[in-house]
Structures are given as structure tokens and as C-alpha cells.
Amino acid sequence: MRTLALVTGASRGLGRNTALAIARGGGDVVVTYRGSADEATAVVADIEALGRRAVALQLDTGEVDAFPVFVTRLRTALRDTWQRETFDHLVNNAGHGDTAPIADTTVAQFDRLVDVHFKGVFFLTQALLPLIADGGRIFNISTGLTRFAYPGYAAYAAAKAAVETLSVYMAKEFGARGIAVNTVAPGAIETDFGGGVVRDNADVNAQLAGITALGRVGVADDIGPMIAALLGEANRWVNAQRIEVSGGQAI
């Protein structure tokens, strides 16, 4: 039986790239999206063009109260599309960038970052745990900014640091079911994250490339295939690790 992964925030950016990489490797995918149904539908079509199956479900990972309804919809999709009660892999990717110096960060900015990047990961994983197959995998997406600092990202990086600690505890608590949990921490990537600043601002791009050992910033294709590979059987013994994928940024 082919594997089935759920990738949050998979209508664009790293989530989309990860979903397509999983499909190219032979897996099926549940794609979640927050606002753009058209983009999510396009990802489903791309996955189906690869000969795999996919569905798109709406989900705002910052709205914890909506998780029970999402779980019900997911159960229906699993039964109707795959005739199964569980899925194999969860990739907690959904997120957003919101930058401000500590002195200027508002409570609303802080709360939204924590709700999406930490609280949402905690309680969505909790809600989905009965649906994750024994022996499955969980990948929580973090950031290189938990290791090195860049102005304006204090609240975002702190929320991601919490997720890195959470991942270790998940690995410990879920280990009895054979579920491995790891964190993937990308460096600077050319996507529309944070308004596309790394992709679209030539000065920022050059600055970050200059402090990266491999001489450039990352692209989505540097991340998605790596996550898909880690979901493979060859990496079954990797557990409770923070895996940075940054090309050697700020070393």
C-alpha cells in the first residue's frame, strides 16, 4: 500500500514543493490550505498528473477551535478516497512571516505567530494523533533563525524554537507507537514567505547569499525533496533530530 502524507500549508511555497516531491516518490497527499482554494486545487491536479491521489482540505492552523471539524472532514476524505482510517506522515509546514523589532512587536502579531507556529502545531498534532498510523512520521518545519539571528524575527524564531523542543517531547511520547518525530530547519529560501523578501529584494538576497557557505540562498527544490527523502524507509531510524537545510548559512 502506498504511503499517504498530510502536508499543511501545501497550496504554495515549501508546502507545495514538499507535496509534489512526496508524490514524485510514489506517495499520495492530503493538501491543506488556508485561503486559496484555487491554488490548492492546482496542487491536487499536479499530484494527480503524476499518477497519485490527492485531496485539498481547508484549514487555518491558527484556529484551534476549528480542529475537530477538520478531523471529521479528514476522516471522511480518508474513507472516501483511500478506503482507510489512518494516514502515514504528518508535515506541519503551514506558517507565515511577520517581522518587527522586539520594541515594536504588537500583542496581536505575537499571538498570531504563536497560534500558527506553536499552539497550532501542538494541538493539531494532538487532534490528528489517533489518525496517524503506527510506524508513521511527523516532521515539524522550523527555521535556521533558531540558530542564528536576523533582525525582526524574534517572535517568529522563538515560536519555532518552542516547536523544536516540542518535537523532542513528541518523539519521546509517540515512540511506543513507532512514530518518529523530527524538525527540519530551512535557511533563507526564495519563496513568497514574508512577502517574498528573500526572493524579490536583491540586496537582502545578496546579503544572505554572502553569509552562506554554498554561495546562494535556497530554493524550494532544496527543501521539499529532502523532506520526502526523510520520509522514506531508508531514514526510519532518524528520530528527535533538528535537521538544518541552509547550505551552511552563518557558519
C-alpha positions in Angstrom: 0.0 0.0 0.0 1.4 3.4 -1.0 2.1 5.9 1.8 -0.2 8.8 2.5 1.0 12.1 3.9 -0.8 15.2 5.1 1.0 18.4 4.4 -0.3 21.6 6.0 0.0 24.9 4.1 0.6 23.0 0.8 -1.0 25.3 -1.7 2.2 27.3 -2.2 5.9 27.6 -1.3 7.7 24.9 0.6 4.4 23.0 1.4 3.6 22.7 -2.3 7.1 21.7 -3.2 7.0 19.0 -0.4 3.7 17.7 -1.5 4.9 17.3 -5.1 8.2 15.7 -4.0 6.2 13.2 -2.0 4.0 12.4 -5.0 7.0 12.0 -7.3 8.4 9.5 -4.8 5.2 7.4 -5.0 3.1 8.8 -2.2 -0.4 10.2 -2.0 -1.1 13.5 -0.3 -3.7 15.4 1.7 -3.1 19.1 0.9 -4.3 21.7 3.3 -4.7 25.4 2.6 -5.9 28.4 4.5 -7.3 30.8 1.9 -6.5 29.9 -1.7 -8.7 27.1 -2.8 -7.7 27.6 -6.5 -4.0 27.2 -5.7 -4.7 24.1 -3.6 -6.8 22.6 -6.4 -3.9 23.2 -8.8 -1.6 21.3 -6.5 -4.1 18.4 -6.4 -4.2 18.4 -10.2 -0.3 18.4 -10.4 -0.2 15.4 -8.0 -2.9 13.6 -10.0 -0.9 14.2 -13.1 1.9 12.3 -11.5 -0.4 9.3 -11.1 -1.0 9.8 -7.4 -4.1 10.6 -5.5 -4.7 13.8 -3.5 -7.4 15.9 -1.9 -7.4 19.5 -0.7 -9.0 20.5 2.7 -9.3 24.0 4.1 -7.5 24.6 7.4 -6.3 27.6 9.4 -3.7 26.1 11.7 -4.1 29.2 14.0 -7.7 28.4 14.7 -7.6 25.6 17.3 -11.3 25.6 17.8 -11.8 24.5 14.2 -9.7 21.4 14.5 -12.5 19.0 15.5 -14.4 19.9 12.3 -11.3 19.4 10.3 -10.6 16.0 11.7 -14.2 14.9 10.8 -13.7 16.1 7.2 -10.3 14.4 7.1 -11.9 11.1 8.3 -14.4 11.4 5.5 -11.7 12.1 2.9 -9.7 9.1 4.1 -12.6 6.7 3.8 -14.0 8.1 0.5 -10.7 8.5 -1.4 -8.4 5.9 0.2 -10.7 3.5 2.0 -8.6 3.7 5.1 -8.9 5.1 8.6 -5.4 6.5 9.0 -2.6 8.3 7.2 1.2 7.7 7.5 3.0 11.0 7.6 2.3 14.5 9.0 4.2 17.5 7.8 3.4 20.6 10.0 4.5 23.2 7.5 1.8 25.9 7.5 3.1 29.3 8.6 3.6 32.9 7.8 6.2 35.6 8.3 5.6 38.7 10.3 8.7 40.8 11.1 9.2 43.6 13.7 11.8 44.6 16.2 11.1 43.5 19.7 10.4 47.1 20.7 7.7 47.4 18.1 6.1 43.9 18.1 2.4 44.1 19.0 0.5 41.6 21.1 -1.6 40.8 18.0 1.5 40.0 15.9 2.9 37.9 18.7 -0.3 36.0 19.4 -0.8 35.1 15.7 2.7 33.9 15.3 2.4 31.7 18.4 -1.1 30.5 17.4 0.1 29.3 14.0 3.7 28.2 14.6 3.5 26.7 18.1 0.0 26.3 19.5 -1.4 25.2 16.2 1.3 22.6 15.7 0.8 21.3 19.3 -3.0 20.9 19.2 -3.3 19.9 15.5 -0.9 17.0 16.1 -2.8 16.1 19.2 -6.1 16.1 17.3 -4.6 14.0 14.4 -2.7 11.6 16.6 -5.5 8.9 16.5 -5.4 9.1 12.7 -1.7 8.7 12.3 -0.7 5.1 11.6 1.7 3.3 14.0 5.2 3.5 12.5 4.4 6.8 10.9 6.5 10.0 10.8 6.0 13.6 11.8 8.0 16.5 10.5 7.7 19.9 12.1 9.1 22.8 10.0 11.3 25.2 11.9 13.8 27.7 10.8 17.5 28.4 10.7 16.7 31.5 12.7 16.6 29.4 15.9 20.4 29.1 15.5 21.4 32.4 14.1 19.7 35.8 14.5 18.3 38.2 11.9 16.7 41.5 12.9 12.9 41.5 13.2 12.4 37.8 13.6 12.5 37.4 17.4 8.8 36.4 18.0 8.8 34.1 14.9 12.1 32.4 15.8 11.0 32.0 19.5 7.8 30.2 18.4 9.9 27.9 16.2 12.3 27.2 19.0 9.4 26.1 21.0 8.4 23.7 18.2 11.9 22.2 18.2 11.6 21.4 21.9 8.1 20.1 21.3 9.4 17.8 18.6 11.8 16.1 21.0 8.9 15.5 23.5 6.7 14.2 20.7 9.4 11.7 19.7 9.7 10.5 23.3 5.9 10.2 23.9 5.0 8.8 20.5 7.9 6.3 20.3 5.9 3.5 21.8 3.8 3.6 18.6 6.9 3.6 16.4 6.2 7.2 15.3 9.4 9.2 14.6 9.3 13.0 15.0 11.9 15.3 13.6 12.4 19.0 12.8 13.5 20.4 9.5 15.0 23.9 9.7 15.4 25.7 6.4 17.7 28.7 6.0 16.8 31.6 3.8 14.6 30.4 0.9 13.3 32.2 -2.3 9.6 31.9 -1.8 6.7 34.3 -1.1 7.3 33.8 2.6 7.5 37.1 4.5 6.2 39.0 1.4 8.8 37.4 -0.8 11.6 39.5 0.7 14.4 36.9 0.1 13.2 36.3 -3.4 12.3 39.8 -4.5 14.8 42.1 -2.6 18.1 41.8 -4.4 20.0 43.4 -1.6 18.6 41.0 1.0 19.2 38.1 -1.3 22.8 39.1 -1.9 23.4 39.7 1.8 22.2 36.3 2.8 24.0 34.6 -0.1 27.1 36.2 1.1 26.9 34.6 4.5 26.1 31.1 3.1 28.9 28.7 2.5 27.5 27.4 -0.8 27.2 31.0 -2.0 23.5 31.4 -2.6 20.1 31.4 -0.8 17.9 28.3 -1.0 15.1 27.5 -3.3 12.0 25.4 -2.6 13.6 22.4 -4.5 16.3 22.3 -1.9 13.7 21.5 0.8 10.8 19.5 -0.5 12.8 16.6 -1.9 14.9 16.4 1.3 11.7 16.1 3.4 10.3 13.5 1.0 13.6 11.5 1.3 13.5 11.6 5.1 10.0 10.1 4.9 11.5 7.1 3.1 12.2 3.8 4.7 16.0 4.4 4.5 15.6 7.1 7.1 13.4 5.1 9.5 16.0 5.4 12.4 16.2 9.2 12.3 14.3 10.5 15.3 14.2 13.5 17.6 16.6 15.5 15.4 16.8 19.1 14.3 18.0 18.9 10.6 19.1 22.2 9.2 18.9 22.7 5.5 20.5 26.0 4.8 23.5 25.5 2.6 25.7 26.4 5.5 24.2 29.8 6.4 26.0 31.8 9.1 28.7 29.2 9.9 
